């Protein structure tokens, strides 16, 4: 049996258990060992923060930043805070950040400051705040309290649109999050983004359009999941964090329908020869092959003005 099918069966089993997020976290920590913070991963997230800042196209750093999807380690929100954001809000459906992961994150910032990587990868580091990072005593504090002390508001649960004032955010960012959201809730989320984003604000999103099982099983195509009809994919898909299989042309339509214009788009695509060998399900077979073979994309978007600009 293929390795990816074994993983899919394991995830489906976990999905039927009480509190599946707990068991999924336990498996990744104790068996897969996939949630340890490595230094190369940390540095790659500094590059993500820099890329997000570039989306603003401003001389000054954005004052108010909102991140969707904190993840296991709050590297990006802390990096954005260090780079000059006065307030960073980061939200996640599940509280993945633990005291141990927060300590590992702050230790990695200290290492990057010592070896010069922090200044090389991020502009205009706030040195006073960096010292606060290094001297933080989180003993007896929750992660929410510790991050709040560093100027990061860590929110757990559904997207907190009601807690955010209209036109209050300069920059909205996400990394490997939007691919898990189906079309209808995706549109609702974009409308919420449009409500809280300032008229001159920007959004920066990295979207992974590939099959997550291909990261685990290198024997399958990065777009292996496009072979299956919708009914079969519903059985195969990870029940805890299901991939939507939306393609980049779907994303473009959703952004436009919600009143956004994509100002910049960078894509990575599957080799055309490999793409032509992939038997596509009926749902995808008649669509533009250039859009189908996109593996990931950086998308910068802004609110469309009344004149369409």
Backbone as CSV, one residue per row, in Angstrom:
resi,resn,N_x,N_y,N_z,CA_x,CA_y,CA_z,C_x,C_y,C_z
1,UNK,0.840,-1.199,0.000,0.000,0.000,0.000,0.877,1.251,0.000
2,UNK,0.521,2.236,-0.819,1.299,3.466,-0.917,1.337,4.185,0.430
3,UNK,2.472,4.836,0.707,2.651,5.511,2.001,1.596,6.586,2.222
4,UNK,1.235,7.321,1.148,0.286,8.411,1.337,-1.104,7.879,1.697
5,UNK,-1.452,6.692,1.191,-2.750,6.113,1.531,-2.775,5.698,3.002
6,UNK,-1.651,5.168,3.488,-1.552,4.821,4.911,-1.761,6.061,5.775
7,UNK,-1.128,7.153,5.364,-1.291,8.394,6.132,-2.728,8.899,6.070
8,UNK,-3.338,8.811,4.892,-4.723,9.260,4.749,-5.659,8.446,5.642
9,UNK,-5.437,7.139,5.717,-6.256,6.278,6.576,-6.055,6.627,8.049
10,UNK,-4.782,6.904,8.426,-4.496,7.274,9.816,-5.181,8.582,10.183
11,UNK,-5.139,9.559,9.279,-5.781,10.842,9.552,-7.293,10.696,9.643
12,UNK,-7.865,9.859,8.794,-9.309,9.657,8.853,-9.704,8.991,10.166
13,UNK,-8.878,8.069,10.647,-9.140,7.425,11.936,-9.107,8.446,13.064
14,UNK,-8.071,9.298,13.056,-7.955,10.345,14.072,-9.150,11.289,14.009
15,UNK,-9.630,11.557,12.784,-10.752,12.469,12.605,-12.015,12.009,13.292
16,UNK,-12.164,10.701,13.504,-13.356,10.167,14.171,-13.202,10.113,15.690
17,UNK,-12.006,10.411,16.193,-11.767,10.331,17.634,-12.217,11.610,18.328
18,UNK,-12.543,11.547,19.622,-12.847,12.773,20.370,-11.622,13.685,20.395
19,UNK,-11.844,14.991,20.248,-10.768,15.981,20.271,-9.652,15.599,19.279
20,UNK,-9.976,15.534,17.979,-8.993,15.076,16.996,-7.753,15.964,16.901
21,UNK,-7.895,17.260,17.189,-6.728,18.152,17.124,-5.665,17.741,18.148
22,UNK,-6.103,17.316,19.330,-5.161,16.857,20.355,-4.384,15.646,19.863
23,UNK,-5.105,14.653,19.316,-4.449,13.426,18.875,-3.551,13.676,17.665
24,UNK,-3.976,14.562,16.786,-3.139,14.909,15.635,-1.838,15.561,16.091
25,UNK,-1.951,16.468,17.057,-0.762,17.121,17.617,0.154,16.092,18.281
26,UNK,-0.446,15.157,19.019,0.343,14.141,19.716,1.115,13.259,18.727
27,UNK,0.434,12.845,17.649,1.084,12.008,16.642,2.250,12.744,15.998
28,UNK,2.048,14.005,15.677,3.110,14.771,15.020,4.298,14.988,15.945
29,UNK,4.029,15.149,17.243,5.125,15.386,18.181,5.873,14.112,18.543
30,UNK,5.127,13.051,18.839,5.735,11.844,19.388,6.190,10.846,18.325
31,UNK,5.493,10.841,17.188,5.798,9.841,16.166,6.486,10.484,14.958
32,UNK,5.842,11.490,14.384,6.410,12.105,13.185,7.567,13.044,13.504
33,UNK,7.563,13.618,14.716,8.621,14.563,15.079,8.678,15.771,14.172
34,UNK,7.506,16.187,13.663,7.472,17.226,12.631,7.218,18.625,13.167
35,UNK,7.193,18.797,14.479,6.928,20.128,15.015,8.092,20.653,15.843
36,UNK,9.292,20.144,15.589,10.476,20.710,16.212,10.928,21.910,15.388
37,UNK,11.344,22.969,16.063,11.779,24.178,15.368,13.239,24.036,14.952
38,UNK,13.469,23.929,13.661,14.832,23.904,13.142,15.237,25.318,12.749
39,UNK,16.535,25.576,12.780,16.998,26.925,12.445,16.724,27.277,10.981
40,UNK,16.948,26.377,10.016,16.601,26.721,8.627,15.126,27.074,8.456
41,UNK,14.232,26.345,9.165,12.810,26.678,9.089,12.568,28.071,9.659
42,UNK,13.214,28.370,10.784,13.057,29.697,11.388,13.476,30.784,10.410
43,UNK,14.632,30.619,9.767,15.120,31.627,8.819,14.174,31.769,7.629
44,UNK,13.591,30.655,7.196,12.650,30.739,6.075,11.430,31.566,6.450
45,UNK,11.036,31.512,7.718,9.888,32.307,8.161,10.241,33.791,8.291
46,UNK,11.499,34.094,8.572,11.920,35.497,8.523,11.776,36.035,7.098
47,UNK,12.103,35.196,6.120,11.948,35.602,4.722,10.478,35.809,4.374
48,UNK,9.602,34.997,4.952,8.164,35.180,4.751,7.731,36.536,5.297
49,UNK,8.208,36.888,6.477,7.865,38.185,7.079,8.336,39.328,6.187
50,UNK,9.568,39.208,5.671,10.089,40.264,4.783,9.235,40.378,3.523
51,UNK,8.845,39.239,2.966,8.010,39.245,1.761,6.675,39.930,2.037
52,UNK,6.131,39.693,3.204,4.872,40.340,3.565,5.036,41.851,3.668
53,UNK,6.135,42.279,4.235,6.385,43.717,4.356,6.523,44.367,2.983
54,UNK,7.131,43.661,2.053,7.311,44.201,0.707,5.976,44.431,0.014
55,UNK,4.948,43.697,0.430,3.632,43.854,-0.179,3.034,45.225,0.090
56,UNK,3.470,45.850,1.180,2.926,47.164,1.536,3.384,48.246,0.573
57,UNK,4.603,48.104,0.065,5.175,49.098,-0.850,5.149,50.492,-0.230
58,UNK,5.566,50.552,1.035,5.607,51.834,1.742,7.000,52.084,2.284
59,UNK,7.288,53.348,2.545,8.568,53.669,3.176,8.563,53.248,4.636
60,UNK,7.418,53.408,5.289,7.310,53.055,6.700,6.631,51.698,6.860
61,UNK,6.945,51.015,7.941,6.336,49.722,8.199,4.846,49.899,8.496
62,UNK,4.035,48.888,8.178,2.603,48.980,8.497,2.398,49.056,10.006
63,UNK,1.460,49.885,10.434,1.232,50.054,11.869,0.455,48.880,12.448
64,UNK,-0.612,48.487,11.779,-1.504,47.444,12.281,-1.483,46.260,11.313
65,UNK,-1.118,45.098,11.835,-0.990,43.906,10.999,-1.889,42.802,11.557
66,UNK,-2.510,42.049,10.651,-3.333,40.903,11.029,-2.809,39.675,10.295
67,UNK,-2.490,38.618,11.064,-2.064,37.361,10.473,-3.139,36.310,10.676
68,UNK,-3.472,35.595,9.613,-4.397,34.477,9.704,-3.582,33.184,9.705
69,UNK,-3.684,32.414,10.797,-2.948,31.160,10.893,-1.601,31.302,11.576
70,UNK,-1.604,31.311,12.894,-0.356,31.474,13.657,0.571,30.287,13.480
71,UNK,0.000,29.089,13.514,0.824,27.895,13.389,1.460,27.488,14.705
72,UNK,2.485,26.623,14.605,3.141,26.071,15.788,4.077,27.070,16.464
73,UNK,4.689,27.946,15.669,5.687,28.885,16.193,5.355,30.293,15.691
74,UNK,5.191,31.270,16.581,4.765,32.614,16.177,5.919,33.460,15.614
75,UNK,6.623,32.918,14.640,7.807,33.593,14.098,7.427,34.826,13.296
76,UNK,6.482,34.677,12.377,6.122,35.784,11.490,5.541,36.968,12.261
77,UNK,4.574,36.775,13.164,4.058,37.947,13.885,5.121,38.650,14.719
78,UNK,6.018,37.890,15.355,7.080,38.515,16.135,8.076,39.233,15.223
79,UNK,8.364,38.659,14.058,9.275,39.309,13.112,8.677,40.613,12.590
80,UNK,7.381,40.612,12.289,6.724,41.832,11.824,6.728,42.905,12.908
81,UNK,6.556,42.456,14.132,6.616,43.399,15.268,8.021,43.991,15.382
82,UNK,9.046,43.155,15.277,10.428,43.645,15.343,10.750,44.611,14.212
83,UNK,10.125,44.391,13.058,10.415,45.210,11.878,9.648,46.523,11.866
84,UNK,8.878,46.794,12.932,8.294,48.121,13.059,6.796,48.199,13.214
85,UNK,6.083,47.090,13.064,4.632,47.145,13.251,4.307,47.488,14.694
86,UNK,3.417,48.431,14.904,3.103,48.851,16.270,2.186,47.851,16.970
87,UNK,1.366,47.152,16.210,0.464,46.163,16.782,0.282,45.029,15.788
88,UNK,0.449,43.818,16.250,0.255,42.640,15.400,-0.789,41.748,16.061
89,UNK,-1.780,41.370,15.286,-2.785,40.419,15.741,-2.615,39.141,14.933
90,UNK,-2.582,38.024,15.602,-2.456,36.747,14.920,-3.521,35.802,15.443
91,UNK,-4.188,35.092,14.558,-5.305,34.248,14.993,-5.182,32.857,14.393
92,UNK,-5.676,31.882,15.143,-5.638,30.490,14.722,-6.856,29.766,15.285
93,UNK,-7.339,28.777,14.558,-8.502,28.007,15.003,-8.179,27.240,16.286
94,UNK,-6.955,26.693,16.356,-6.516,25.888,17.495,-5.265,26.521,18.090
95,UNK,-5.127,26.440,19.413,-3.946,27.011,20.075,-2.777,26.029,19.947
96,UNK,-1.999,26.205,18.884,-0.842,25.348,18.660,0.392,25.839,19.428
97,UNK,0.477,27.133,19.676,1.642,27.678,20.374,1.613,27.240,21.830
98,UNK,2.717,26.675,22.291,2.863,26.259,23.689,4.003,27.055,24.313
99,UNK,4.121,27.049,25.640,5.261,27.744,26.264,6.603,27.261,25.727
100,UNK,6.727,25.956,25.474,7.986,25.415,24.953,8.262,25.936,23.544
101,UNK,7.239,25.988,22.714,7.417,26.478,21.344,7.711,27.968,21.312
102,UNK,7.092,28.710,22.232,7.375,30.143,22.303,8.818,30.367,22.746
103,UNK,9.283,29.600,23.732,10.677,29.734,24.169,11.637,29.383,23.037
104,UNK,11.327,28.326,22.292,12.183,27.950,21.163,12.217,29.057,20.118
105,UNK,11.092,29.706,19.904,11.021,30.803,18.941,11.887,31.974,19.378
106,UNK,11.781,32.355,20.645,12.565,33.485,21.150,14.058,33.158,21.165
107,UNK,14.408,31.900,21.447,15.812,31.491,21.393,16.350,31.574,19.971
108,UNK,15.524,31.240,18.994,15.946,31.335,17.602,16.146,32.795,17.189
109,UNK,15.307,33.697,17.690,15.506,35.127,17.421,16.837,35.593,18.004
110,UNK,17.155,35.131,19.212,18.428,35.511,19.835,19.605,34.996,19.005
111,UNK,19.518,33.770,18.533,20.593,33.210,17.707,20.753,34.004,16.407
112,UNK,19.612,34.348,15.773,19.661,35.096,14.524,20.215,36.499,14.727
113,UNK,19.961,37.075,15.907,20.535,38.385,16.208,22.044,38.275,16.377
114,UNK,22.507,37.214,17.009,23.939,37.031,17.252,24.715,36.762,15.962
115,UNK,24.161,35.974,15.061,24.917,35.632,13.854,24.640,36.567,12.676
116,UNK,23.835,37.617,12.909,23.605,38.633,11.884,22.483,38.338,10.912
117,UNK,21.866,37.151,11.009,20.809,36.806,10.068,19.570,37.678,10.238
118,UNK,19.309,38.110,11.456,18.117,38.918,11.707,18.205,40.247,10.965
119,UNK,19.334,40.928,11.101,19.511,42.210,10.419,19.629,42.035,8.909
120,UNK,20.154,40.896,8.475,20.309,40.676,7.046,18.972,40.414,6.378
121,UNK,18.057,39.747,7.081,16.800,39.341,6.467,15.647,40.296,6.719
122,UNK,15.742,41.115,7.761,14.660,42.043,8.076,15.185,43.468,8.116
123,UNK,14.402,44.418,7.624,14.841,45.819,7.646,14.549,46.478,8.994
124,UNK,15.396,47.410,9.369,15.110,48.328,10.488,14.609,47.629,11.737
125,UNK,15.419,46.744,12.275,15.041,46.027,13.495,14.942,46.996,14.678
126,UNK,13.891,46.854,15.459,13.718,47.631,16.683,14.591,46.988,17.762
127,UNK,15.762,47.597,18.025,16.734,47.000,18.933,16.224,46.941,20.371
128,UNK,15.488,47.963,20.785,14.945,47.966,22.151,13.958,46.815,22.330
129,UNK,13.136,46.583,21.323,12.178,45.485,21.397,12.897,44.138,21.337
130,UNK,13.982,44.072,20.573,14.764,42.841,20.513,15.315,42.495,21.894
131,UNK,15.786,43.476,22.618,16.273,43.239,23.978,15.135,42.748,24.874
132,UNK,13.926,43.275,24.627,12.773,42.820,25.399,12.471,41.357,25.078
133,UNK,12.628,40.968,23.818,12.468,39.566,23.430,13.417,38.690,24.237
134,UNK,14.664,39.144,24.318,15.715,38.339,24.931,15.608,38.273,26.448
135,UNK,14.958,39.270,27.043,14.873,39.318,28.508,13.510,38.892,29.043
136,UNK,12.605,38.493,28.141,11.251,38.138,28.581,11.282,36.957,29.547
137,UNK,10.645,37.129,30.676,10.478,36.054,31.647,9.026,35.608,31.591
138,UNK,8.797,34.472,30.956,7.423,34.005,30.760,6.954,33.071,31.867
139,UNK,7.738,32.964,32.931,7.372,32.070,34.041,6.017,32.469,34.618
140,UNK,5.122,31.509,34.690,3.808,31.774,35.265,2.846,32.476,34.329
141,UNK,3.265,32.699,33.081,2.401,33.366,32.114,1.905,32.385,31.061
142,UNK,0.731,32.658,30.531,0.256,31.905,29.379,0.937,32.448,28.129
143,UNK,0.845,31.704,27.038,1.404,32.188,25.774,0.723,33.476,25.334
144,UNK,-0.575,33.559,25.558,-1.318,34.765,25.202,-0.751,35.965,25.954
145,UNK,-0.477,35.792,27.252,0.048,36.886,28.070,1.467,37.252,27.645
146,UNK,2.303,36.259,27.379,3.691,36.525,26.994,3.759,37.257,25.653
147,UNK,2.968,36.798,24.691,2.967,37.454,23.382,2.395,38.867,23.476
148,UNK,1.385,39.039,24.323,0.811,40.374,24.507,1.853,41.341,25.052
149,UNK,2.718,40.855,25.924,3.776,41.704,26.477,4.748,42.164,25.397
150,UNK,4.813,41.425,24.291,5.704,41.769,23.186,4.971,42.488,22.053
151,UNK,3.723,42.846,22.288,2.967,43.592,21.287,2.260,42.740,20.264
152,UNK,2.062,41.455,20.574,1.360,40.543,19.668,0.103,40.030,20.360
153,UNK,-1.029,40.251,19.738,-2.314,39.789,20.271,-2.620,38.437,19.647
154,UNK,-2.556,37.376,20.446,-2.752,36.003,19.978,-4.182,35.591,20.273
155,UNK,-4.958,35.379,19.201,-6.381,35.081,19.337,-6.650,33.671,18.814
156,UNK,-7.380,32.886,19.594,-7.676,31.497,19.238,-9.178,31.339,19.054
157,UNK,-9.558,30.715,17.948,-10.968,30.507,17.639,-11.277,30.969,16.237
158,UNK,-12.555,31.131,15.938,-12.961,31.602,14.619,-12.404,33.000,14.365
159,UNK,-12.316,33.364,13.085,-11.778,34.677,12.730,-12.526,35.772,13.482
160,UNK,-11.798,36.590,14.262,-12.446,37.539,15.183,-12.853,38.847,14.506
161,UNK,-13.651,38.773,13.456,-14.014,39.974,12.707,-14.709,41.008,13.594
162,UNK,-15.549,40.538,14.520,-16.308,41.458,15.362,-15.411,42.245,16.312
163,UNK,-14.212,41.711,16.611,-13.305,42.397,17.535,-12.476,43.469,16.839
164,UNK,-12.527,43.514,15.519,-11.688,44.438,14.759,-12.528,45.579,14.203
165,UNK,-12.058,46.794,14.393,-12.789,47.964,13.910,-12.701,48.045,12.386
166,UNK,-13.716,48.595,11.746,-13.652,48.771,10.291,-12.453,49.636,9.892
167,UNK,-11.841,49.303,8.767,-10.728,50.065,8.202,-9.633,50.340,9.240
168,UNK,-9.244,49.296,9.980,-8.255,49.477,11.057,-6.929,48.770,10.792
169,UNK,-6.858,47.954,9.737,-5.683,47.122,9.497,-4.935,47.589,8.258
170,UNK,-3.607,47.710,8.375,-2.771,48.108,7.237,-2.371,46.926,6.367
171,UNK,-2.160,45.771,6.988,-1.635,44.620,6.261,-2.251,43.332,6.810
172,UNK,-2.779,42.497,5.928,-3.306,41.184,6.283,-2.438,40.136,5.602
173,UNK,-1.971,39.142,6.368,-1.055,38.145,5.805,-1.502,36.733,6.192
174,UNK,-1.096,35.774,5.370,-1.275,34.362,5.708,-0.255,33.550,4.933
175,UNK,0.057,32.371,5.446,1.020,31.483,4.797,0.518,30.043,4.934
176,UNK,0.204,29.422,3.790,-0.282,28.037,3.771,-1.537,27.881,4.630
177,UNK,-2.495,28.759,4.430,-3.753,28.734,5.179,-4.959,28.674,4.245
178,UNK,-4.976,29.529,3.236,-6.180,29.700,2.419,-6.540,28.469,1.606
179,UNK,-5.581,27.565,1.377,-5.875,26.352,0.601,-6.791,25.386,1.348
180,UNK,-7.008,25.629,2.633,-7.866,24.758,3.425,-9.306,25.268,3.510
181,UNK,-9.600,26.377,2.860,-10.912,27.007,3.009,-11.721,26.841,1.731
182,UNK,-12.907,26.260,1.849,-13.780,26.050,0.706,-14.338,27.372,0.186
183,UNK,-14.918,27.344,-1.003,-15.283,28.575,-1.697,-16.221,29.482,-0.894
184,UNK,-17.296,28.920,-0.322,-18.278,29.760,0.381,-17.676,30.442,1.615
185,UNK,-17.030,29.699,2.541,-16.397,30.391,3.674,-15.229,31.276,3.252
186,UNK,-14.577,30.932,2.136,-13.497,31.777,1.605,-14.060,33.157,1.261
187,UNK,-15.212,33.181,0.583,-15.823,34.458,0.229,-16.229,35.240,1.479
188,UNK,-16.762,34.558,2.474,-17.121,35.232,3.720,-15.890,35.847,4.376
189,UNK,-14.784,35.109,4.357,-13.550,35.601,4.945,-13.042,36.829,4.194
190,UNK,-13.110,36.803,2.865,-12.648,37.952,2.078,-13.499,39.188,2.363
191,UNK,-14.788,38.998,2.535,-15.641,40.141,2.877,-15.264,40.701,4.254
192,UNK,-14.925,39.817,5.193,-14.472,40.277,6.507,-13.146,41.022,6.382
193,UNK,-12.237,40.506,5.548,-10.975,41.197,5.302,-11.227,42.594,4.723
194,UNK,-12.142,42.678,3.775,-12.399,43.965,3.126,-12.961,44.978,4.122
195,UNK,-13.721,44.487,5.071,-14.293,45.378,6.082,-13.213,45.969,6.978
196,UNK,-12.221,45.185,7.381,-11.248,45.660,8.373,-10.004,46.278,7.737
197,UNK,-9.786,46.061,6.439,-8.592,46.592,5.788,-8.780,48.065,5.450
198,UNK,-7.738,48.855,5.676,-7.778,50.269,5.297,-7.821,50.401,3.776
199,UNK,-8.330,51.517,3.302,-8.507,51.695,1.855,-7.180,51.619,1.111
200,UNK,-6.082,52.006,1.774,-4.763,51.925,1.139,-3.953,50.743,1.664
201,UNK,-4.621,49.808,2.346,-3.933,48.655,2.907,-3.657,47.592,1.856
202,UNK,-3.001,46.528,2.287,-2.624,45.459,1.368,-2.797,44.108,2.044
203,UNK,-2.951,43.072,1.220,-2.959,41.701,1.703,-1.836,40.939,1.014
204,UNK,-1.198,40.033,1.768,-0.115,39.210,1.229,-0.362,37.769,1.661
205,UNK,-0.616,36.903,0.692,-0.954,35.516,0.999,-0.092,34.561,0.178
206,UNK,0.494,33.555,0.850,1.136,32.449,0.136,0.189,31.274,0.208
207,UNK,-0.191,30.763,-0.963,-1.174,29.685,-1.050,-0.510,28.465,-1.669
208,UNK,-0.647,27.343,-1.004,-0.087,26.083,-1.483,-1.178,25.329,-2.237
209,UNK,-1.019,25.193,-3.554,-2.015,24.535,-4.378,-1.690,23.064,-4.618
210,UNK,-0.712,22.526,-3.910,-0.287,21.151,-4.147,-0.943,20.176,-3.170
211,UNK,-0.775,18.908,-3.450,-1.307,17.825,-2.630,-0.387,17.636,-1.424
212,UNK,-0.910,17.824,-0.219,-0.051,17.735,0.968,0.506,16.324,1.183
213,UNK,-0.178,15.304,0.647,0.342,13.946,0.790,1.641,13.753,0.002
214,UNK,1.871,14.579,-1.014,3.100,14.466,-1.817,4.325,14.891,-1.028
215,UNK,4.150,15.694,0.018,5.286,16.046,0.883,5.733,14.823,1.677
216,UNK,4.782,13.959,1.971,5.050,12.765,2.772,5.501,11.592,1.896
217,UNK,4.912,11.484,0.703,5.195,10.373,-0.206,5.711,10.943,-1.523
218,UNK,7.021,10.896,-1.718,7.647,11.494,-2.899,7.372,10.693,-4.171
219,UNK,6.727,9.542,-4.059,6.463,8.732,-5.245,5.262,9.229,-6.038
220,UNK,4.484,10.153,-5.472,3.302,10.651,-6.174,3.540,12.070,-6.667
221,UNK,2.731,12.475,-7.628,2.839,13.818,-8.198,2.439,14.868,-7.164
222,UNK,3.046,16.065,-7.203,2.609,17.153,-6.314,1.149,17.557,-6.537
223,UNK,0.585,17.135,-7.682,-0.818,17.427,-7.963,-1.635,16.136,-8.059
224,UNK,-1.196,15.126,-7.320,-1.854,13.815,-7.364,-3.347,13.914,-7.057
225,UNK,-3.727,14.817,-6.170,-5.129,14.872,-5.750,-6.084,15.352,-6.847
226,UNK,-5.558,15.891,-7.946,-6.425,16.316,-9.036,-6.886,15.140,-9.891
227,UNK,-6.387,13.942,-9.591,-6.796,12.735,-10.321,-8.159,12.229,-9.873
228,UNK,-8.622,12.667,-8.705,-9.791,12.047,-8.084,-11.041,12.917,-8.230
229,UNK,-12.166,12.320,-8.568,-13.425,13.084,-8.592,-13.790,13.549,-7.187
230,UNK,-14.700,14.484,-7.118,-15.048,15.081,-5.826,-15.485,14.042,-4.801
231,UNK,-16.309,13.072,-5.229,-16.819,12.088,-4.266,-15.686,11.263,-3.663
232,UNK,-14.686,10.907,-4.489,-13.555,10.124,-3.988,-12.662,10.972,-3.095
233,UNK,-12.477,12.243,-3.471,-11.610,13.094,-2.669,-12.198,13.352,-1.289
234,UNK,-13.513,13.394,-1.185,-14.132,13.574,0.128,-13.786,12.423,1.069
235,UNK,-13.576,11.243,0.512,-13.184,10.086,1.318,-11.707,10.145,1.674
236,UNK,-10.883,10.571,0.730,-9.431,10.583,0.904,-8.962,11.760,1.752
237,UNK,-9.617,12.884,1.622,-9.155,14.148,2.199,-8.979,14.056,3.714
238,UNK,-8.009,14.819,4.224,-7.754,14.900,5.658,-8.974,15.507,6.356
239,UNK,-9.670,14.779,7.234,-10.893,15.299,7.846,-10.628,16.390,8.886
240,UNK,-9.399,16.492,9.372,-9.084,17.476,10.409,-8.807,18.838,9.780
241,UNK,-7.971,18.849,8.743,-7.687,20.089,8.003,-7.813,19.777,6.510
242,UNK,-9.032,19.709,5.991,-9.244,19.294,4.602,-8.798,20.347,3.590
243,UNK,-8.127,19.893,2.543,-7.757,20.775,1.437,-8.980,21.035,0.563
244,UNK,-9.115,22.263,0.089,-10.285,22.623,-0.715,-10.140,22.214,-2.176
245,UNK,-8.918,22.106,-2.677,-8.599,21.861,-4.084,-9.007,23.030,-4.986
246,UNK,-9.272,24.204,-4.413,-9.476,25.382,-5.255,-8.192,25.639,-6.037
247,UNK,-8.333,26.037,-7.298,-7.191,26.352,-8.121,-7.023,27.861,-8.210
248,UNK,-5.932,28.289,-8.817,-5.615,29.714,-8.780,-6.656,30.553,-9.514
249,UNK,-7.276,30.015,-10.567,-8.317,30.785,-11.249,-9.549,30.952,-10.359
250,UNK,-9.820,29.954,-9.501,-10.894,30.103,-8.515,-10.571,31.230,-7.541
251,UNK,-9.320,31.264,-7.099,-8.897,32.299,-6.149,-9.033,33.684,-6.768
252,UNK,-8.623,33.818,-8.014,-8.737,35.119,-8.687,-10.184,35.582,-8.747
253,UNK,-11.085,34.661,-9.080,-12.510,35.018,-9.166,-13.061,35.418,-7.807
254,UNK,-12.675,34.694,-6.759,-13.157,35.014,-5.418,-12.669,36.388,-4.973
255,UNK,-11.398,36.683,-5.212,-10.864,37.982,-4.838,-11.601,39.102,-5.569
256,UNK,-11.810,38.934,-6.869,-12.501,39.963,-7.650,-13.937,40.144,-7.171
257,UNK,-14.625,39.038,-6.881,-16.017,39.116,-6.429,-16.143,39.810,-5.082
258,UNK,-15.093,39.711,-4.254,-15.112,40.348,-2.937,-14.623,41.797,-2.980
259,UNK,-14.280,42.299,-4.169,-13.881,43.699,-4.290,-12.398,43.944,-4.157
260,UNK,-11.583,42.910,-4.415,-10.125,43.066,-4.368,-9.548,42.960,-5.775
261,UNK,-8.443,43.618,-5.970,-7.691,43.480,-7.202,-6.317,42.920,-6.857
262,UNK,-5.882,41.902,-7.573,-4.564,41.305,-7.346,-3.524,42.180,-8.031
263,UNK,-2.672,42.787,-7.229,-1.673,43.710,-7.769,-0.373,43.015,-8.120
264,UNK,-0.141,41.829,-7.535,1.090,41.096,-7.845,0.851,39.615,-7.601
265,UNK,1.384,38.802,-8.506,1.208,37.358,-8.398,2.482,36.651,-8.845
266,UNK,3.016,35.792,-7.986,4.181,34.976,-8.323,3.782,33.514,-8.174
267,UNK,4.005,32.724,-9.212,3.594,31.329,-9.162,4.758,30.391,-9.440
268,UNK,4.655,29.206,-8.878,5.535,28.081,-9.193,4.655,27.005,-9.805
269,UNK,5.091,26.446,-10.943,4.240,25.505,-11.672,4.924,24.150,-11.848
270,UNK,4.115,23.116,-11.923,4.603,21.784,-12.248,5.095,21.775,-13.689
271,UNK,6.189,21.058,-13.913,6.729,20.923,-15.262,5.629,20.457,-16.225
272,UNK,5.589,21.064,-17.411,4.512,20.778,-18.347,4.478,19.306,-18.764
273,UNK,5.646,18.700,-18.952,5.659,17.301,-19.350,5.059,16.416,-18.264
274,UNK,5.362,16.717,-16.990,4.786,15.965,-15.879,3.288,16.223,-15.779
275,UNK,2.889,17.446,-16.077,1.467,17.790,-16.003,0.670,17.023,-17.050
276,UNK,1.224,16.898,-18.241,0.503,16.220,-19.326,0.351,14.728,-19.048
277,UNK,1.222,14.174,-18.211,1.138,12.751,-17.871,0.121,12.474,-16.768
278,UNK,-0.360,13.539,-16.121,-1.263,13.369,-14.981,-2.703,13.242,-15.470
279,UNK,-3.353,12.116,-15.212,-4.760,11.983,-15.617,-5.669,12.778,-14.683
280,UNK,-6.295,13.817,-15.204,-7.110,14.698,-14.384,-8.544,14.191,-14.285
281,UNK,-9.134,14.384,-13.114,-10.549,14.060,-12.929,-11.402,14.976,-13.804
282,UNK,-12.622,14.559,-14.056,-13.520,15.324,-14.922,-13.675,16.766,-14.454
283,UNK,-13.647,16.971,-13.138,-13.822,18.324,-12.587,-12.716,19.281,-13.015
284,UNK,-11.560,18.740,-13.402,-10.410,19.581,-13.739,-9.944,19.425,-15.182
285,UNK,-10.381,18.365,-15.858,-9.816,18.015,-17.165,-10.041,19.079,-18.231
286,UNK,-11.157,19.801,-18.179,-11.472,20.773,-19.224,-10.996,22.189,-18.896
287,UNK,-10.328,22.350,-17.782,-9.900,23.688,-17.364,-8.524,24.029,-17.913
288,UNK,-8.169,25.304,-17.859,-6.897,25.790,-18.412,-5.732,25.069,-17.740
289,UNK,-4.919,24.401,-18.534,-3.828,23.608,-17.968,-2.800,24.486,-17.262
290,UNK,-2.651,25.735,-17.707,-1.702,26.635,-17.051,-2.129,26.928,-15.624
291,UNK,-3.417,27.079,-15.396,-3.923,27.302,-14.043,-3.874,26.013,-13.221
292,UNK,-4.147,24.887,-13.867,-4.160,23.617,-13.144,-2.776,23.246,-12.629
293,UNK,-1.708,23.628,-13.338,-0.378,23.160,-12.940,0.339,24.078,-11.941
294,UNK,-0.371,25.082,-11.418,0.219,25.948,-10.393,0.359,25.171,-9.082
295,UNK,1.575,25.169,-8.535,1.860,24.470,-7.279,1.719,25.380,-6.067
296,UNK,2.141,26.624,-6.198,1.972,27.594,-5.111,2.034,28.993,-5.693
297,UNK,1.571,29.953,-4.907,1.540,31.337,-5.390,1.624,32.318,-4.240
298,UNK,2.397,33.382,-4.466,2.353,34.564,-3.607,1.381,35.533,-4.263
299,UNK,0.415,35.993,-3.521,-0.577,36.916,-4.056,-0.629,38.167,-3.180
300,UNK,-0.446,39.311,-3.811,-0.635,40.600,-3.153,-1.908,41.220,-3.703
301,UNK,-2.800,41.639,-2.815,-4.077,42.185,-3.256,-4.401,43.458,-2.492
302,UNK,-5.168,44.306,-3.147,-5.622,45.561,-2.545,-7.105,45.749,-2.829
303,UNK,-7.720,46.655,-2.089,-9.142,46.949,-2.308,-9.315,47.675,-3.635
304,UNK,-10.225,47.171,-4.439,-10.517,47.826,-5.718,-11.236,49.139,-5.468
305,UNK,-10.740,50.202,-6.045,-11.364,51.509,-5.863,-12.611,51.626,-6.731
306,UNK,-13.384,52.658,-6.474,-14.660,52.835,-7.179,-14.483,52.909,-8.690
307,UNK,-13.339,53.445,-9.122,-13.090,53.581,-10.557,-12.478,52.311,-11.154
308,UNK,-12.359,51.252,-10.328,-11.794,49.996,-10.817,-10.295,49.926,-10.716
309,UNK,-9.648,50.976,-10.216,-8.191,50.996,-10.119,-7.731,50.140,-8.964
